[in-house]
Amino acid sequence: MAQLLMPQATAVWMVDNTTLTFKQIGDFCEMHELEIQGVADGEVATNIVGQDPVLSGQIDQDELERCIKDPRATLQLRKRADLPKVKQSKARYTPVSKRQDKPDAIEFLLKRFPQLADPQIVRLIGTTKQTINQVRDGTHRNSEELEQKDPVLLGLCSAKDLNAEIEKANAKAATLEKNL
């Protein structure tokens, strides 16, 4: 079961900003009623700044108002599935030894999968649009020595990611062709 974050700070905020009973606050914050009374009297948690559980997403405003109206009701913590999910982007590190292989992988993707858009290649290999354009135009500093090398075998991307991007590109091409 999910637990309340910073229960004492939440109790301080609830005592200061709501008309909930000490029992309701104590049950929600997993503290004894006498501790909550001590918070209200200024004897307990004197240096703790209150934290609004509604702003932190731990309870809904409707739930708080429901319990304020009914002193016998108990506050229910929001379920973890209800909390908004934060998408975390993972920075990709490419070892120095593999960085020189990126233009070869770009050459491979440009020749074998021309339907891939530049942003897809950028995502797969972790390169820049400028490098892609230089390889495509033949103005890259190593353009004479470039060989087509599979980025999966080079370890620059996974086969799953490559297949997913190819499927997206094929689907996009099919819808464009269908609309014409």
Sequence and secondary structure as in RCSB ss.txt:
>XXXX:A:sequence
MAQLLMPQATAVWMVDNTTLTFKQIGDFCEMHELEIQGVADGEVATNIVGQDPVLSGQIDQDELERCIKDPRATL
QLRKRADLPKVKQSKARYTPVSKRQDKPDAIEFLLKRFPQLADPQIVRLIGTTKQTINQVRDGTHRNSEELEQKD
PVLLGLCSAKDLNAEIEKANAKAATLEKNL
>XXXX:A:secstr
    SSHHHHHHHHHHH    HHHHHHHHT  HHHHHHHHHTSSSTT     TTTTTSS HHHHHHHHH TT   
    GGGS            HHHHTTHHHHHHHHHHH TTS HHHHIIIII  HHHHHHHHHT STTTTT     
HHHHTSS HHHHHHHHHHHHHHHHHHHHH 
